[in-house]
Amino acid sequence: MPRYHPHVAARPSWRCRVCGAGWPCSPARLALLAEYRENRTGLLIYLATLLHEAAGDLAGQDRLTERFVTWARAR
């Protein structure tokens, strides 16, 4: 049986430790939406906190807000 490896960020690059995509990658987003399914506000606060941390490591990169927060807003 294959083992599940959570898609978490490798810092300071903020790339996924499993798939190498910019974090949060698609599997991480799905896992976060499931984990916070009853608490979208909590998810947005968590992501905003990580965005703040990542901004220091990824200074000068564009679209960090979209990468970390915008995708998680209610539709």
PDB file of N, CA, C, O and CB in Angstrom:
ATOM      1  N   MET A   1       0.851  -1.178   0.000  1.00  0.00           N
ATOM      2  CA  MET A   1       0.000   0.000   0.000  1.00  0.00           C
ATOM      3  C   MET A   1       0.900   1.247   0.000  1.00  0.00           C
ATOM      4  O   MET A   1       1.785   1.366   0.847  1.00  0.00           O
ATOM      5  CB  MET A   1      -0.970  -0.005   1.236  1.00  0.00           C
ATOM      6  N   PRO A   2       0.683   2.164  -0.933  1.00  0.00           N
ATOM      7  CA  PRO A   2       1.518   3.371  -0.976  1.00  0.00           C
ATOM      8  C   PRO A   2       1.281   4.252   0.243  1.00  0.00           C
ATOM      9  O   PRO A   2       0.165   4.358   0.749  1.00  0.00           O
ATOM     10  CB  PRO A   2       1.241   4.167  -2.254  1.00  0.00           C
ATOM     11  N   ARG A   3       2.349   4.875   0.695  1.00  0.00           N
ATOM     12  CA  ARG A   3       2.243   5.787   1.831  1.00  0.00           C
ATOM     13  C   ARG A   3       1.876   7.164   1.339  1.00  0.00           C
ATOM     14  O   ARG A   3       2.331   7.600   0.281  1.00  0.00           O
ATOM     15  CB  ARG A   3       3.555   5.833   2.631  1.00  0.00           C
ATOM     16  N   TYR A   4       1.051   7.851   2.108  1.00  0.00           N
ATOM     17  CA  TYR A   4       0.671   9.228   1.782  1.00  0.00           C
ATOM     18  C   TYR A   4       1.733  10.170   2.330  1.00  0.00           C
ATOM     19  O   TYR A   4       2.124  10.070   3.493  1.00  0.00           O
ATOM     20  CB  TYR A   4      -0.738   9.582   2.362  1.00  0.00           C
ATOM     21  N   HIS A   5       2.188  11.067   1.504  1.00  0.00           N
ATOM     22  CA  HIS A   5       3.134  12.087   1.918  1.00  0.00           C
ATOM     23  C   HIS A   5       2.449  13.438   1.780  1.00  0.00           C
ATOM     24  O   HIS A   5       2.084  13.833   0.673  1.00  0.00           O
ATOM     25  CB  HIS A   5       4.449  12.026   1.076  1.00  0.00           C
ATOM     26  N   PRO A   6       2.271  14.151   2.881  1.00  0.00           N
ATOM     27  CA  PRO A   6       1.586  15.443   2.795  1.00  0.00           C
ATOM     28  C   PRO A   6       2.386  16.433   1.952  1.00  0.00           C
ATOM     29  O   PRO A   6       3.615  16.474   2.007  1.00  0.00           O
ATOM     30  CB  PRO A   6       1.350  16.018   4.199  1.00  0.00           C
ATOM     31  N   HIS A   7       1.676  17.207   1.194  1.00  0.00           N
ATOM     32  CA  HIS A   7       2.281  18.231   0.343  1.00  0.00           C
ATOM     33  C   HIS A   7       2.485  19.486   1.193  1.00  0.00           C
ATOM     34  O   HIS A   7       1.582  20.313   1.328  1.00  0.00           O
ATOM     35  CB  HIS A   7       1.385  18.535  -0.921  1.00  0.00           C
ATOM     36  N   VAL A   8       3.675  19.612   1.757  1.00  0.00           N
ATOM     37  CA  VAL A   8       4.013  20.734   2.628  1.00  0.00           C
ATOM     38  C   VAL A   8       5.122  21.565   1.992  1.00  0.00           C
ATOM     39  O   VAL A   8       5.844  21.096   1.112  1.00  0.00           O
ATOM     40  CB  VAL A   8       4.445  20.233   4.029  1.00  0.00           C
ATOM     41  N   ALA A   9       5.240  22.787   2.446  1.00  0.00           N
ATOM     42  CA  ALA A   9       6.214  23.717   1.880  1.00  0.00           C
ATOM     43  C   ALA A   9       7.611  23.460   2.422  1.00  0.00           C
ATOM     44  O   ALA A   9       7.801  23.178   3.605  1.00  0.00           O
ATOM     45  CB  ALA A   9       5.803  25.152   2.169  1.00  0.00           C
ATOM     46  N   ALA A  10       8.577  23.566   1.527  1.00  0.00           N
ATOM     47  CA  ALA A  10       9.989  23.573   1.912  1.00  0.00           C
ATOM     48  C   ALA A  10      10.408  25.039   1.962  1.00  0.00           C
ATOM     49  O   ALA A  10      10.312  25.761   0.970  1.00  0.00           O
ATOM     50  CB  ALA A  10      10.894  22.732   0.898  1.00  0.00           C
ATOM     51  N   ARG A  11      10.861  25.456   3.104  1.00  0.00           N
ATOM     52  CA  ARG A  11      11.262  26.852   3.246  1.00  0.00           C
ATOM     53  C   ARG A  11      12.762  26.955   3.126  1.00  0.00           C
ATOM     54  O   ARG A  11      13.450  26.046   3.590  1.00  0.00           O
ATOM     55  CB  ARG A  11      10.785  27.438   4.589  1.00  0.00           C
ATOM     56  N   PRO A  12      13.311  27.976   2.548  1.00  0.00           N
ATOM     57  CA  PRO A  12      12.718  29.251   2.169  1.00  0.00           C
ATOM     58  C   PRO A  12      12.211  29.319   0.735  1.00  0.00           C
ATOM     59  O   PRO A  12      11.785  30.386   0.292  1.00  0.00           O
ATOM     60  CB  PRO A  12      13.706  30.322   2.377  1.00  0.00           C
ATOM     61  N   SER A  13      12.243  28.208  -0.005  1.00  0.00           N
ATOM     62  CA  SER A  13      11.823  28.266  -1.416  1.00  0.00           C
ATOM     63  C   SER A  13      10.305  28.289  -1.583  1.00  0.00           C
ATOM     64  O   SER A  13       9.803  28.750  -2.608  1.00  0.00           O
ATOM     65  CB  SER A  13      12.392  27.078  -2.172  1.00  0.00           C
ATOM     66  N   TRP A  14       9.570  27.796  -0.582  1.00  0.00           N
ATOM     67  CA  TRP A  14       8.118  27.696  -0.632  1.00  0.00           C
ATOM     68  C   TRP A  14       7.674  26.854  -1.824  1.00  0.00           C
ATOM     69  O   TRP A  14       6.689  27.166  -2.493  1.00  0.00           O
ATOM     70  CB  TRP A  14       7.488  29.090  -0.701  1.00  0.00           C
ATOM     71  N   ARG A  15       8.426  25.775  -2.076  1.00  0.00           N
ATOM     72  CA  ARG A  15       8.054  24.792  -3.086  1.00  0.00           C
ATOM     73  C   ARG A  15       7.625  23.531  -2.326  1.00  0.00           C
ATOM     74  O   ARG A  15       8.105  23.264  -1.224  1.00  0.00           O
ATOM     75  CB  ARG A  15       9.253  24.497  -4.098  1.00  0.00           C
ATOM     76  N   CYS A  16       6.740  22.782  -2.917  1.00  0.00           N
ATOM     77  CA  CYS A  16       6.228  21.571  -2.281  1.00  0.00           C
ATOM     78  C   CYS A  16       7.343  20.537  -2.136  1.00  0.00           C
ATOM     79  O   CYS A  16       8.093  20.283  -3.078  1.00  0.00           O
ATOM     80  CB  CYS A  16       5.054  20.986  -3.093  1.00  0.00           C
ATOM     81  N   ARG A  17       7.442  19.947  -0.951  1.00  0.00           N
ATOM     82  CA  ARG A  17       8.459  18.917  -0.699  1.00  0.00           C
ATOM     83  C   ARG A  17       8.188  17.630  -1.474  1.00  0.00           C
ATOM     84  O   ARG A  17       9.107  16.838  -1.683  1.00  0.00           O
ATOM     85  CB  ARG A  17       8.528  18.610   0.788  1.00  0.00           C
ATOM     86  N   VAL A  18       6.954  17.407  -1.900  1.00  0.00           N
ATOM     87  CA  VAL A  18       6.604  16.167  -2.597  1.00  0.00           C
ATOM     88  C   VAL A  18       6.663  16.336  -4.109  1.00  0.00           C
ATOM     89  O   VAL A  18       7.316  15.548  -4.793  1.00  0.00           O
ATOM     90  CB  VAL A  18       5.211  15.703  -2.184  1.00  0.00           C
ATOM     91  N   CYS A  19       5.989  17.357  -4.640  1.00  0.00           N
ATOM     92  CA  CYS A  19       5.878  17.475  -6.099  1.00  0.00           C
ATOM     93  C   CYS A  19       6.730  18.600  -6.692  1.00  0.00           C
ATOM     94  O   CYS A  19       6.891  18.672  -7.910  1.00  0.00           O
ATOM     95  CB  CYS A  19       4.438  17.697  -6.476  1.00  0.00           C
ATOM     96  N   GLY A  20       7.273  19.474  -5.850  1.00  0.00           N
ATOM     97  CA  GLY A  20       8.149  20.537  -6.330  1.00  0.00           C
ATOM     98  C   GLY A  20       7.446  21.764  -6.875  1.00  0.00           C
ATOM     99  O   GLY A  20       8.107  22.733  -7.249  1.00  0.00           O
ATOM    100  N   ALA A  21       6.128  21.749  -6.929  1.00  0.00           N
ATOM    101  CA  ALA A  21       5.373  22.908  -7.422  1.00  0.00           C
ATOM    102  C   ALA A  21       5.387  24.025  -6.378  1.00  0.00           C
ATOM    103  O   ALA A  21       5.658  23.784  -5.202  1.00  0.00           O
ATOM    104  CB  ALA A  21       3.911  22.506  -7.767  1.00  0.00           C
ATOM    105  N   GLY A  22       5.094  25.236  -6.819  1.00  0.00           N
ATOM    106  CA  GLY A  22       4.956  26.342  -5.872  1.00  0.00           C
ATOM    107  C   GLY A  22       3.872  26.009  -4.864  1.00  0.00           C
ATOM    108  O   GLY A  22       2.773  25.590  -5.228  1.00  0.00           O
ATOM    109  N   TRP A  23       4.196  26.201  -3.586  1.00  0.00           N
ATOM    110  CA  TRP A  23       3.251  25.843  -2.533  1.00  0.00           C
ATOM    111  C   TRP A  23       2.348  27.029  -2.226  1.00  0.00           C
ATOM    112  O   TRP A  23       2.850  28.151  -2.168  1.00  0.00           O
ATOM    113  CB  TRP A  23       3.993  25.384  -1.259  1.00  0.00           C
ATOM    114  N   PRO A  24       1.054  26.850  -2.028  1.00  0.00           N
ATOM    115  CA  PRO A  24       0.354  25.576  -1.953  1.00  0.00           C
ATOM    116  C   PRO A  24       0.045  25.013  -3.343  1.00  0.00           C
ATOM    117  O   PRO A  24      -0.597  25.667  -4.166  1.00  0.00           O
ATOM    118  CB  PRO A  24      -0.935  25.737  -1.158  1.00  0.00           C
ATOM    119  N   CYS A  25       0.506  23.813  -3.578  1.00  0.00           N
ATOM    120  CA  CYS A  25       0.262  23.107  -4.833  1.00  0.00           C
ATOM    121  C   CYS A  25      -1.192  22.607  -4.825  1.00  0.00           C
ATOM    122  O   CYS A  25      -1.885  22.726  -3.814  1.00  0.00           O
ATOM    123  CB  CYS A  25       1.277  21.911  -5.023  1.00  0.00           C
ATOM    124  N   SER A  26      -1.639  22.062  -5.927  1.00  0.00           N
ATOM    125  CA  SER A  26      -3.032  21.588  -6.016  1.00  0.00           C
ATOM    126  C   SER A  26      -3.392  20.565  -4.939  1.00  0.00           C
ATOM    127  O   SER A  26      -4.446  20.697  -4.316  1.00  0.00           O
ATOM    128  CB  SER A  26      -3.278  20.978  -7.378  1.00  0.00           C
ATOM    129  N   PRO A  27      -2.554  19.547  -4.694  1.00  0.00           N
ATOM    130  CA  PRO A  27      -2.907  18.604  -3.628  1.00  0.00           C
ATOM    131  C   PRO A  27      -2.962  19.272  -2.249  1.00  0.00           C
ATOM    132  O   PRO A  27      -3.805  18.918  -1.424  1.00  0.00           O
ATOM    133  CB  PRO A  27      -1.904  17.458  -3.600  1.00  0.00           C
ATOM    134  N   ALA A  28      -2.079  20.224  -1.998  1.00  0.00           N
ATOM    135  CA  ALA A  28      -2.106  20.930  -0.713  1.00  0.00           C
ATOM    136  C   ALA A  28      -3.376  21.757  -0.589  1.00  0.00           C
ATOM    137  O   ALA A  28      -3.983  21.802   0.481  1.00  0.00           O
ATOM    138  CB  ALA A  28      -0.865  21.832  -0.560  1.00  0.00           C
ATOM    139  N   ARG A  29      -3.783  22.408  -1.665  1.00  0.00           N
ATOM    140  CA  ARG A  29      -5.017  23.210  -1.644  1.00  0.00           C
ATOM    141  C   ARG A  29      -6.222  22.327  -1.341  1.00  0.00           C
ATOM    142  O   ARG A  29      -7.071  22.682  -0.523  1.00  0.00           O
ATOM    143  CB  ARG A  29      -5.219  23.940  -2.995  1.00  0.00           C
ATOM    144  N   LEU A  30      -6.290  21.181  -2.000  1.00  0.00           N
ATOM    145  CA  LEU A  30      -7.413  20.266  -1.741  1.00  0.00           C
ATOM    146  C   LEU A  30      -7.422  19.796  -0.290  1.00  0.00           C
ATOM    147  O   LEU A  30      -8.477  19.730   0.341  1.00  0.00           O
ATOM    148  CB  LEU A  30      -7.342  19.053  -2.681  1.00  0.00           C
ATOM    149  N   ALA A  31      -6.246  19.472   0.233  1.00  0.00           N
ATOM    150  CA  ALA A  31      -6.159  19.028   1.626  1.00  0.00           C
ATOM    151  C   ALA A  31      -6.555  20.144   2.589  1.00  0.00           C
ATOM    152  O   ALA A  31      -7.242  19.898   3.581  1.00  0.00           O
ATOM    153  CB  ALA A  31      -4.740  18.543   1.943  1.00  0.00           C
ATOM    154  N   LEU A  32      -6.124  21.368   2.298  1.00  0.00           N
ATOM    155  CA  LEU A  32      -6.477  22.497   3.159  1.00  0.00           C
ATOM    156  C   LEU A  32      -7.973  22.782   3.109  1.00  0.00           C
ATOM    157  O   LEU A  32      -8.589  23.047   4.142  1.00  0.00           O
ATOM    158  CB  LEU A  32      -5.693  23.746   2.750  1.00  0.00           C
ATOM    159  N   LEU A  33      -8.563  22.729   1.915  1.00  0.00           N
ATOM    160  CA  LEU A  33     -10.011  22.937   1.808  1.00  0.00           C
ATOM    161  C   LEU A  33     -10.777  21.879   2.585  1.00  0.00           C
ATOM    162  O   LEU A  33     -11.786  22.187   3.219  1.00  0.00           O
ATOM    163  CB  LEU A  33     -10.448  22.924   0.342  1.00  0.00           C
ATOM    164  N   ALA A  34     -10.315  20.646   2.545  1.00  0.00           N
ATOM    165  CA  ALA A  34     -10.972  19.583   3.305  1.00  0.00           C
ATOM    166  C   ALA A  34     -10.799  19.797   4.806  1.00  0.00           C
ATOM    167  O   ALA A  34     -11.750  19.658   5.575  1.00  0.00           O
ATOM    168  CB  ALA A  34     -10.414  18.212   2.901  1.00  0.00           C
ATOM    169  N   GLU A  35      -9.585  20.135   5.212  1.00  0.00           N
ATOM    170  CA  GLU A  35      -9.305  20.328   6.637  1.00  0.00           C
ATOM    171  C   GLU A  35     -10.111  21.485   7.221  1.00  0.00           C
ATOM    172  O   GLU A  35     -10.580  21.410   8.357  1.00  0.00           O
ATOM    173  CB  GLU A  35      -7.815  20.578   6.850  1.00  0.00           C
ATOM    174  N   TYR A  36     -10.268  22.542   6.450  1.00  0.00           N
ATOM    175  CA  TYR A  36     -10.951  23.744   6.927  1.00  0.00           C
ATOM    176  C   TYR A  36     -12.356  23.881   6.338  1.00  0.00           C
ATOM    177  O   TYR A  36     -12.887  24.990   6.275  1.00  0.00           O
ATOM    178  CB  TYR A  36     -10.129  24.977   6.587  1.00  0.00           C
ATOM    179  N   ARG A  37     -12.962  22.783   5.909  1.00  0.00           N
ATOM    180  CA  ARG A  37     -14.248  22.865   5.213  1.00  0.00           C
ATOM    181  C   ARG A  37     -15.329  23.576   6.022  1.00  0.00           C
ATOM    182  O   ARG A  37     -16.230  24.182   5.441  1.00  0.00           O
ATOM    183  CB  ARG A  37     -14.722  21.482   4.859  1.00  0.00           C
ATOM    184  N   GLU A  38     -15.261  23.516   7.312  1.00  0.00           N
ATOM    185  CA  GLU A  38     -16.257  24.176   8.164  1.00  0.00           C
ATOM    186  C   GLU A  38     -15.766  25.521   8.695  1.00  0.00           C
ATOM    187  O   GLU A  38     -16.457  26.161   9.487  1.00  0.00           O
ATOM    188  CB  GLU A  38     -16.624  23.271   9.332  1.00  0.00           C
ATOM    189  N   ASN A  39     -14.582  25.955   8.267  1.00  0.00           N
ATOM    190  CA  ASN A  39     -14.003  27.179   8.824  1.00  0.00           C
ATOM    191  C   ASN A  39     -13.195  27.925   7.759  1.00  0.00           C
ATOM    192  O   ASN A  39     -11.970  28.015   7.846  1.00  0.00           O
ATOM    193  CB  ASN A  39     -13.108  26.848  10.040  1.00  0.00           C
ATOM    194  N   ARG A  40     -13.892  28.455   6.762  1.00  0.00           N
ATOM    195  CA  ARG A  40     -13.206  29.166   5.675  1.00  0.00           C
ATOM    196  C   ARG A  40     -12.454  30.376   6.206  1.00  0.00           C
ATOM    197  O   ARG A  40     -11.368  30.684   5.715  1.00  0.00           O
ATOM    198  CB  ARG A  40     -14.209  29.604   4.596  1.00  0.00           C
ATOM    199  N   THR A  41     -13.003  31.070   7.197  1.00  0.00           N
ATOM    200  CA  THR A  41     -12.313  32.227   7.774  1.00  0.00           C
ATOM    201  C   THR A  41     -10.994  31.793   8.402  1.00  0.00           C
ATOM    202  O   THR A  41      -9.976  32.464   8.233  1.00  0.00           O
ATOM    203  CB  THR A  41     -13.204  32.927   8.826  1.00  0.00           C
ATOM    204  N   GLY A  42     -11.004  30.684   9.121  1.00  0.00           N
ATOM    205  CA  GLY A  42      -9.771  30.159   9.710  1.00  0.00           C
ATOM    206  C   GLY A  42      -8.738  29.818   8.652  1.00  0.00           C
ATOM    207  O   GLY A  42      -7.547  30.068   8.838  1.00  0.00           O
ATOM    208  N   LEU A  43      -9.189  29.246   7.538  1.00  0.00           N
ATOM    209  CA  LEU A  43      -8.276  28.926   6.441  1.00  0.00           C
ATOM    210  C   LEU A  43      -7.644  30.195   5.888  1.00  0.00           C
ATOM    211  O   LEU A  43      -6.435  30.237   5.659  1.00  0.00           O
ATOM    212  CB  LEU A  43      -9.013  28.169   5.324  1.00  0.00           C
ATOM    213  N   LEU A  44      -8.444  31.217   5.676  1.00  0.00           N
ATOM    214  CA  LEU A  44      -7.915  32.468   5.135  1.00  0.00           C
ATOM    215  C   LEU A  44      -6.928  33.127   6.098  1.00  0.00           C
ATOM    216  O   LEU A  44      -5.924  33.692   5.664  1.00  0.00           O
ATOM    217  CB  LEU A  44      -9.058  33.431   4.824  1.00  0.00           C
ATOM    218  N   ILE A  45      -7.202  33.059   7.383  1.00  0.00           N
ATOM    219  CA  ILE A  45      -6.269  33.607   8.376  1.00  0.00           C
ATOM    220  C   ILE A  45      -4.959  32.818   8.356  1.00  0.00           C
ATOM    221  O   ILE A  45      -3.877  33.404   8.387  1.00  0.00           O
ATOM    222  CB  ILE A  45      -6.898  33.577   9.799  1.00  0.00           C
ATOM    223  N   TYR A  46      -5.059  31.503   8.305  1.00  0.00           N
ATOM    224  CA  TYR A  46      -3.869  30.654   8.239  1.00  0.00           C
ATOM    225  C   TYR A  46      -3.044  30.973   6.999  1.00  0.00           C
ATOM    226  O   TYR A  46      -1.827  31.134   7.084  1.00  0.00           O
ATOM    227  CB  TYR A  46      -4.265  29.171   8.244  1.00  0.00           C
ATOM    228  N   LEU A  47      -3.703  31.063   5.850  1.00  0.00           N
ATOM    229  CA  LEU A  47      -2.998  31.350   4.605  1.00  0.00           C
ATOM    230  C   LEU A  47      -2.389  32.748   4.601  1.00  0.00           C
ATOM    231  O   LEU A  47      -1.290  32.943   4.083  1.00  0.00           O
ATOM    232  CB  LEU A  47      -3.940  31.198   3.428  1.00  0.00           C
ATOM    233  N   ALA A  48      -3.093  33.719   5.174  1.00  0.00           N
ATOM    234  CA  ALA A  48      -2.547  35.075   5.249  1.00  0.00           C
ATOM    235  C   ALA A  48      -1.302  35.108   6.130  1.00  0.00           C
ATOM    236  O   ALA A  48      -0.357  35.842   5.841  1.00  0.00           O
ATOM    237  CB  ALA A  48      -3.604  36.052   5.789  1.00  0.00           C
ATOM    238  N   THR A  49      -1.297  34.325   7.191  1.00  0.00           N
ATOM    239  CA  THR A  49      -0.124  34.236   8.056  1.00  0.00           C
ATOM    240  C   THR A  49       1.061  33.641   7.289  1.00  0.00           C
ATOM    241  O   THR A  49       2.183  34.136   7.386  1.00  0.00           O
ATOM    242  CB  THR A  49      -0.438  33.386   9.306  1.00  0.00           C
ATOM    243  N   LEU A  50       0.802  32.583   6.534  1.00  0.00           N
ATOM    244  CA  LEU A  50       1.868  31.984   5.734  1.00  0.00           C
ATOM    245  C   LEU A  50       2.327  32.919   4.622  1.00  0.00           C
ATOM    246  O   LEU A  50       3.513  32.957   4.294  1.00  0.00           O
ATOM    247  CB  LEU A  50       1.402  30.662   5.139  1.00  0.00           C
ATOM    248  N   LEU A  51       1.403  33.669   4.042  1.00  0.00           N
ATOM    249  CA  LEU A  51       1.763  34.663   3.036  1.00  0.00           C
ATOM    250  C   LEU A  51       2.727  35.675   3.622  1.00  0.00           C
ATOM    251  O   LEU A  51       3.710  36.042   2.979  1.00  0.00           O
ATOM    252  CB  LEU A  51       0.512  35.369   2.494  1.00  0.00           C
ATOM    253  N   HIS A  52       2.460  36.125   4.825  1.00  0.00           N
ATOM    254  CA  HIS A  52       3.332  37.093   5.494  1.00  0.00           C
ATOM    255  C   HIS A  52       4.737  36.497   5.691  1.00  0.00           C
ATOM    256  O   HIS A  52       5.739  37.174   5.461  1.00  0.00           O
ATOM    257  CB  HIS A  52       2.724  37.518   6.865  1.00  0.00           C
ATOM    258  N   GLU A  53       4.802  35.237   6.114  1.00  0.00           N
ATOM    259  CA  GLU A  53       6.095  34.573   6.289  1.00  0.00           C
ATOM    260  C   GLU A  53       6.816  34.401   4.952  1.00  0.00           C
ATOM    261  O   GLU A  53       8.020  34.638   4.851  1.00  0.00           O
ATOM    262  CB  GLU A  53       5.906  33.209   6.961  1.00  0.00           C
ATOM    263  N   ALA A  54       6.078  33.993   3.942  1.00  0.00           N
ATOM    264  CA  ALA A  54       6.678  33.749   2.623  1.00  0.00           C
ATOM    265  C   ALA A  54       7.149  35.044   1.969  1.00  0.00           C
ATOM    266  O   ALA A  54       8.130  35.039   1.226  1.00  0.00           O
ATOM    267  CB  ALA A  54       5.676  33.043   1.707  1.00  0.00           C
ATOM    268  N   ALA A  55       6.472  36.136   2.234  1.00  0.00           N
ATOM    269  CA  ALA A  55       6.840  37.411   1.601  1.00  0.00           C
ATOM    270  C   ALA A  55       8.276  37.789   1.936  1.00  0.00           C
ATOM    271  O   ALA A  55       8.972  38.369   1.103  1.00  0.00           O
ATOM    272  CB  ALA A  55       5.885  38.532   2.045  1.00  0.00           C
ATOM    273  N   GLY A  56       8.724  37.472   3.133  1.00  0.00           N
ATOM    274  CA  GLY A  56      10.113  37.751   3.499  1.00  0.00           C
ATOM    275  C   GLY A  56      11.094  36.888   2.724  1.00  0.00           C
ATOM    276  O   GLY A  56      12.165  37.351   2.331  1.00  0.00           O
ATOM    277  N   ASP A  57      10.720  35.621   2.506  1.00  0.00           N
ATOM    278  CA  ASP A  57      11.596  34.694   1.777  1.00  0.00           C
ATOM    279  C   ASP A  57      11.538  34.903   0.267  1.00  0.00           C
ATOM    280  O   ASP A  57      12.518  34.665  -0.438  1.00  0.00           O
ATOM    281  CB  ASP A  57      11.221  33.258   2.104  1.00  0.00           C
ATOM    282  N   LEU A  58      10.403  35.343  -0.215  1.00  0.00           N
ATOM    283  CA  LEU A  58      10.185  35.445  -1.656  1.00  0.00           C
ATOM    284  C   LEU A  58      10.061  36.896  -2.112  1.00  0.00           C
ATOM    285  O   LEU A  58       9.329  37.194  -3.055  1.00  0.00           O
ATOM    286  CB  LEU A  58       8.936  34.672  -2.051  1.00  0.00           C
ATOM    287  N   ALA A  59      10.775  37.790  -1.444  1.00  0.00           N
ATOM    288  CA  ALA A  59      10.696  39.221  -1.759  1.00  0.00           C
ATOM    289  C   ALA A  59      10.908  39.436  -3.251  1.00  0.00           C
ATOM    290  O   ALA A  59      11.793  38.843  -3.867  1.00  0.00           O
ATOM    291  CB  ALA A  59      11.741  40.026  -0.944  1.00  0.00           C
ATOM    292  N   GLY A  60      10.078  40.294  -3.807  1.00  0.00           N
ATOM    293  CA  GLY A  60      10.201  40.647  -5.213  1.00  0.00           C
ATOM    294  C   GLY A  60       9.403  39.756  -6.148  1.00  0.00           C
ATOM    295  O   GLY A  60       9.307  40.058  -7.338  1.00  0.00           O
ATOM    296  N   GLN A  61       8.833  38.678  -5.656  1.00  0.00           N
ATOM    297  CA  GLN A  61       8.021  37.826  -6.520  1.00  0.00           C
ATOM    298  C   GLN A  61       6.606  38.375  -6.599  1.00  0.00           C
ATOM    299  O   GLN A  61       6.045  38.825  -5.600  1.00  0.00           O
ATOM    300  CB  GLN A  61       8.010  36.369  -6.006  1.00  0.00           C
ATOM    301  N   ASP A  62       6.046  38.335  -7.775  1.00  0.00           N
ATOM    302  CA  ASP A  62       4.693  38.828  -8.006  1.00  0.00           C
ATOM    303  C   ASP A  62       3.665  37.764  -7.674  1.00  0.00           C
ATOM    304  O   ASP A  62       3.975  36.574  -7.612  1.00  0.00           O
ATOM    305  CB  ASP A  62       4.529  39.283  -9.453  1.00  0.00           C
ATOM    306  N   ARG A  63       2.464  38.200  -7.465  1.00  0.00           N
ATOM    307  CA  ARG A  63       1.284  37.354  -7.341  1.00  0.00           C
ATOM    308  C   ARG A  63       1.278  36.436  -6.121  1.00  0.00           C
ATOM    309  O   ARG A  63       0.646  35.380  -6.147  1.00  0.00           O
ATOM    310  CB  ARG A  63       1.154  36.530  -8.558  1.00  0.00           C
ATOM    311  N   LEU A  64       1.965  36.821  -5.066  1.00  0.00           N
ATOM    312  CA  LEU A  64       1.965  35.981  -3.867  1.00  0.00           C
ATOM    313  C   LEU A  64       0.584  35.910  -3.233  1.00  0.00           C
ATOM    314  O   LEU A  64       0.195  34.864  -2.715  1.00  0.00           O
ATOM    315  CB  LEU A  64       2.972  36.508  -2.853  1.00  0.00           C
ATOM    316  N   THR A  65      -0.161  37.013  -3.267  1.00  0.00           N
ATOM    317  CA  THR A  65      -1.507  36.996  -2.675  1.00  0.00           C
ATOM    318  C   THR A  65      -2.386  35.995  -3.412  1.00  0.00           C
ATOM    319  O   THR A  65      -3.125  35.238  -2.781  1.00  0.00           O
ATOM    320  CB  THR A  65      -2.148  38.408  -2.715  1.00  0.00           C
ATOM    321  N   GLU A  66      -2.317  35.983  -4.732  1.00  0.00           N
ATOM    322  CA  GLU A  66      -3.101  35.003  -5.494  1.00  0.00           C
ATOM    323  C   GLU A  66      -2.656  33.586  -5.159  1.00  0.00           C
ATOM    324  O   GLU A  66      -3.484  32.691  -4.989  1.00  0.00           O
ATOM    325  CB  GLU A  66      -2.967  35.256  -7.008  1.00  0.00           C
ATOM    326  N   ARG A  67      -1.364  33.389  -5.067  1.00  0.00           N
ATOM    327  CA  ARG A  67      -0.816  32.054  -4.797  1.00  0.00           C
ATOM    328  C   ARG A  67      -1.223  31.536  -3.428  1.00  0.00           C
ATOM    329  O   ARG A  67      -1.524  30.352  -3.275  1.00  0.00           O
ATOM    330  CB  ARG A  67       0.699  32.077  -4.900  1.00  0.00           C
ATOM    331  N   PHE A  68      -1.233  32.420  -2.427  1.00  0.00           N
ATOM    332  CA  PHE A  68      -1.468  31.968  -1.058  1.00  0.00           C
ATOM    333  C   PHE A  68      -2.906  32.135  -0.576  1.00  0.00           C
ATOM    334  O   PHE A  68      -3.368  31.324   0.226  1.00  0.00           O
ATOM    335  CB  PHE A  68      -0.563  32.702  -0.140  1.00  0.00           C
ATOM    336  N   VAL A  69      -3.627  33.151  -1.033  1.00  0.00           N
ATOM    337  CA  VAL A  69      -4.907  33.465  -0.403  1.00  0.00           C
ATOM    338  C   VAL A  69      -6.093  33.480  -1.361  1.00  0.00           C
ATOM    339  O   VAL A  69      -7.127  32.881  -1.064  1.00  0.00           O
ATOM    340  CB  VAL A  69      -4.811  34.785   0.268  1.00  0.00           C
ATOM    341  N   THR A  70      -5.969  34.143  -2.487  1.00  0.00           N
ATOM    342  CA  THR A  70      -7.121  34.393  -3.354  1.00  0.00           C
ATOM    343  C   THR A  70      -7.861  33.116  -3.750  1.00  0.00           C
ATOM    344  O   THR A  70      -9.090  33.120  -3.811  1.00  0.00           O
ATOM    345  CB  THR A  70      -6.674  35.116  -4.598  1.00  0.00           C
ATOM    346  N   TRP A  71      -7.157  32.046  -4.013  1.00  0.00           N
ATOM    347  CA  TRP A  71      -7.783  30.800  -4.442  1.00  0.00           C
ATOM    348  C   TRP A  71      -8.746  30.244  -3.401  1.00  0.00           C
ATOM    349  O   TRP A  71      -9.661  29.498  -3.751  1.00  0.00           O
ATOM    350  CB  TRP A  71      -6.724  29.772  -4.752  1.00  0.00           C
ATOM    351  N   ALA A  72      -8.560  30.591  -2.129  1.00  0.00           N
ATOM    352  CA  ALA A  72      -9.337  29.995  -1.040  1.00  0.00           C
ATOM    353  C   ALA A  72     -10.595  30.781  -0.681  1.00  0.00           C
ATOM    354  O   ALA A  72     -11.371  30.347   0.170  1.00  0.00           O
ATOM    355  CB  ALA A  72      -8.474  29.868   0.177  1.00  0.00           C
ATOM    356  N   ARG A  73     -10.805  31.923  -1.315  1.00  0.00           N
ATOM    357  CA  ARG A  73     -12.009  32.698  -1.010  1.00  0.00           C
ATOM    358  C   ARG A  73     -13.256  31.918  -1.421  1.00  0.00           C
ATOM    359  O   ARG A  73     -13.224  31.107  -2.347  1.00  0.00           O
ATOM    360  CB  ARG A  73     -11.972  34.070  -1.724  1.00  0.00           C
ATOM    361  N   ALA A  74     -14.328  32.175  -0.731  1.00  0.00           N
ATOM    362  CA  ALA A  74     -15.602  31.533  -1.074  1.00  0.00           C
ATOM    363  C   ALA A  74     -16.042  31.975  -2.458  1.00  0.00           C
ATOM    364  O   ALA A  74     -15.837  33.126  -2.844  1.00  0.00           O
ATOM    365  CB  ALA A  74     -16.693  31.870  -0.027  1.00  0.00           C
ATOM    366  N   ARG A  75     -16.634  31.081  -3.190  1.00  0.00           N
ATOM    367  CA  ARG A  75     -17.075  31.401  -4.559  1.00  0.00           C
ATOM    368  C   ARG A  75     -18.572  31.446  -4.633  1.00  0.00           C
ATOM    369  O   ARG A  75     -19.130  31.699  -5.700  1.00  0.00           O
ATOM    370  CB  ARG A  75     -16.538  30.383  -5.565  1.00  0.00           C
TER     371      ARG A  75
END
